[in-house]
């Protein structure tokens, strides 16, 4: 499966058995901030813009039932069922993409 960041258009591959965050980190890519890796801290919060996926357990302190219904998830608990386009919405997301945009200038 292919995962694309809405903010940058950058893509990476992800097997259905791996979380979006695991796949990104295993390829040495950046884009989604990495926190606790077990659904408890909320640092890796994303919105799935397009595509099919399944989620493992996530802390309701970081993703409410309504947010989950609106395609918000934690990348460490998101497993693709198709190609995905994701938007990083966690607190650190703006910092990650601001640095990436400035790297080439």
N, C-alpha and C positions, 0 to 999 in steps of 0.2 A: 504494500500500500504506500501511497505517497502522501506526506503531510506537508502542507504549505502554510507559511505565515502570511496572514492578510497584510500585516504592516510592511513587510519587506519583499514578499514574493519568493523568498528563499524556501527551498524544499529539502526534505530528507525522507529516506525510506523507513518504514516501520512494519514489522511483522505483526499479525493479529495477536500473537501470544505475548507481545511486549507492550508495555504502556508507552504512550506518546513520549513521556519524559525519559524513560529508559532508552528508547531508540535514539532520541536526540543526543543524550549524554554518551551513549556507546559509540556514536559516530564522531564524537568530539565537537559537535555543533553547539552553538549558543543561540539563545532566543527566548527560551522559557526559563525563568529563574528557578534554581534548584534549592529546595528546603529540606524537609524531614524525610521525603520519599515514601511516606506511608499514609497520606491523606489527612494529616492532622494539623498542618501549619497554614495552609492556604496560599503559600507563596507562588505556587505554580498554577494559579487559577487561569482558565482559558474560557473562551466562548467558541463553540463549534459553529462556524458560519455555514458550512455545507458538509454533508457526508453523514454516514451511518457509523455508530460506535456503541460500545457498551461501557458502563462504569462499574468499578468496584466501590466498596464502602468509602464514604467521604464524611468528614466532620461537618455537621450541620451548622457549626459556628462559622464556617467559611463558605459553604454552599447550601443555601436554604432549599427546601422542596420546590419553591416557586422558581428559584434560579436554575435548579436542575431541569425543571420543565421547560425553561427558556434556553436550554442548550449550554448552560454554564457547567463547568466541571473542573476538577483538579487533574492536571495532565498526568500526574503520577498514578491516577486511578482511571485513565481513559484509554481504551483499547479499540483500535480502528476495525471497522467491518467493511470499510470502503476508503477511497481517497478522502482526505479531510482538508478543509481550509479552516485554520484556527486563528483567533485573535487573542493575544496575551492581554489579560485584564487584571492580573495580580498587581499588587502595590509596586513591585519593582519592574514591571513590564516597560514602562515609559523610559526608565533609565537604560535598560538593555538596548532598546531600539534607538534611542538617541545616540548612544555610543557607537552603535553599528553604522548609523547614518553619517556620523562625523569621521569615521575611520578612513574613508576614502578621500576626504577633503584636505 
